[in-house]
Amino acid sequence: MRKISRYTAIAAAALLAGSGSASALTTPPPDRAVLALGTLGPLDLDVNNGPGKAFLASLFPGQSDPCPLPAGQNPDFDGACMWSTDDNEEDFDLLIGIEDHALVSVVTSWPRQLDAQIWACEPVDPVNPDNFLNVCSVQSATPAHRAHWAASWRAFLNAMN
């Protein structure tokens, strides 16, 4: 079970990964979670029903509430969680933010796998071009909400550094 409470070391490692040269960075092929998220349409993002619920169930089998918001330093969402292909891995493949029972924002290394008609993506660290992480938020949200979620992910990741 991978919850946001394990983010501390992972987030710090992710932000530090951008400190090397661009040629030293290698991004593995997209994770299955990012590929699956990329197939969801705007009406499929509800985590209580249909494809959105099935998406989370595929990542967190047997979990009745896979993305609760635990106590501590957290991004500003109703629920948040992380996904990694390997439970022993010291990194994440996808950070997920949930608001009003819908997938609304993610942090990923593979923004091109997400539909640009649905997701607006920007670098997590716009000052450091070597950092390959992107925060992507739903286009249907107001620009103010998208900016708030992006700032929330940045603050969360920076606090873990």
Secondary structure by P-SEA (a helix, b strand, c coil): cccccccaaaaaaaaacccccccccccccccaaaaaaaacccccccccccaaaaaaaaaccccccccccccccccccccccccccccccccccbbbbbccccccccccccccccccccbbbbbcccccccccbbbbccccccaaaaaaaaaaaaaaaaaac
